[in-house]
Amino acid sequence: MSLRYLTAGETHGPQLTAIIEGLPSNLKLDFEEMNFELARRQKGYGRGRRMQIEKDTAQIVGGVRHGITTGAPVAIVVENNDWKHWQKIMNVEPIEGTDEEKRRVHRPRPGHADLNGGLKYNLKDLRNVLERSSARETAVRVAVGAIAKQLLSQFGIKIAGQVKRIGEIEAPPHDLSLDELREVTENSSVRVADAETEKKMEAYIDQIKKDGDSVGGVVECIVEGVPVGLGSYVQYDRKLDGRIAQAVMSINAFKGVEIGIGFEAGELLGSQVHDEILYDKERGYHRRTNRLGGFEGGVTNGMPIVVRGVMKPIPTLYKPLQSIDIDTKEVFTAQVERSDACAVPAASVVLESVVAWEVAKAFLEKFGGDSIGEIRNNLNNYLSQLEQY
């Protein structure tokens, strides 16, 4: 069975829910680690007041017994603490009341799904769109990604992320190991490895916020320990780099993705792009460099997976842009919903989660079994095959 999940819930509803299908049995889960991942998503310089209201924790309500998966679907709930202020407005039951009482939204915000969603689903209250299209949904996706990370860690696969750029400020390169990178960025307010860059980014975000504006950036995810052979070149929808790209683009406000050196490859010669193949008994086949980010032909080549995504500035501004009232068709400034000046550090955590999920899915497709033990046997047999090649 293929690994998959669905989410449900609204930003001001009672909870967010995810159901994961296809997890093997006998996977021991660390609940503290899962909630740590949720806390990571809420951190970061430039976040808004919502992060002070919500203290996200995940509750597993199905598919796990005594801390171990049973092979049944796993159900996860992340409660919305702000729900108590929205119970009437977001009630499932019919209510009588004015548009003001229902907090009906009729002025779509540029850059959001408000108008497109209203037109598509014929909804005259745009709150029905913004409640679901909100980035709040990524909270439960991080919970799902936390489980994917724990699955991958059983087989020596590790993941870390970092912020590469916020607006006009770019972080310098470094040579930290993955473990060092994780430790350093976890102690950074903007998830960068360089202390001087952190100070510059904080000052930059302060100025952006003072101006009533917002700013985006570039985030990176690195996955180490991935075996050769995840994904496939035989069909377009089985290329793992393509599936990762789709997952990255599904994150709210992401507008671009690249693998390895990405768009830089368009400026270079072939001799400056492709990774030479080497061999020795200890490492087997490997590459001299990793410019292609761990992929050739849509298949992992044993080098670290390197993925970057670009996040646009949050579209909700405190100096709102022009919009059109869908009732009167008159020009108005767009309604302001609570927002962040910069959510790039949080986006780094979400990026890790969606990449972890796609790698875990491809891993189970390759080495699948109903239990962790069966998967481990399949992996070991495959690794023996590689050694003899």
Secondary structure, 3 states (H helix, E strand, C coil): CCCEEEEECCCCCCEEEEEEECCCECCECCHHHHHHHHHHHHCCCCCCCHHHHCCCCEEEEECEECCEECCCCEEEEEECHHHHHCCCCCCCCCCCCCHHHHCCCCCCCCCCCHHHHHHHHCCCCCHHHHHHHCHHHHHHHHHHHHHHHHHHHCCCCEEEEEEEEECCEECCCCCCCHHHHHHHHHCCCCCCCCHHHHHHHHHHHHHHHHCCCCCCEEEEEEEECCCCCCCCCCCHHHCHHHHHHHHHHCCCCEEEEEECCHHHHHHCCHHHCCCCEEEECCCEEEECCCCCCCEECCEECCCCEEEEEEECCCCCCCCCCEEECCCCCCEEECCCCCCCCCCHHHHHHHHHHHHHHHHHHHHHHHHCCCEHHHHHHHHHHHHHHHHCC
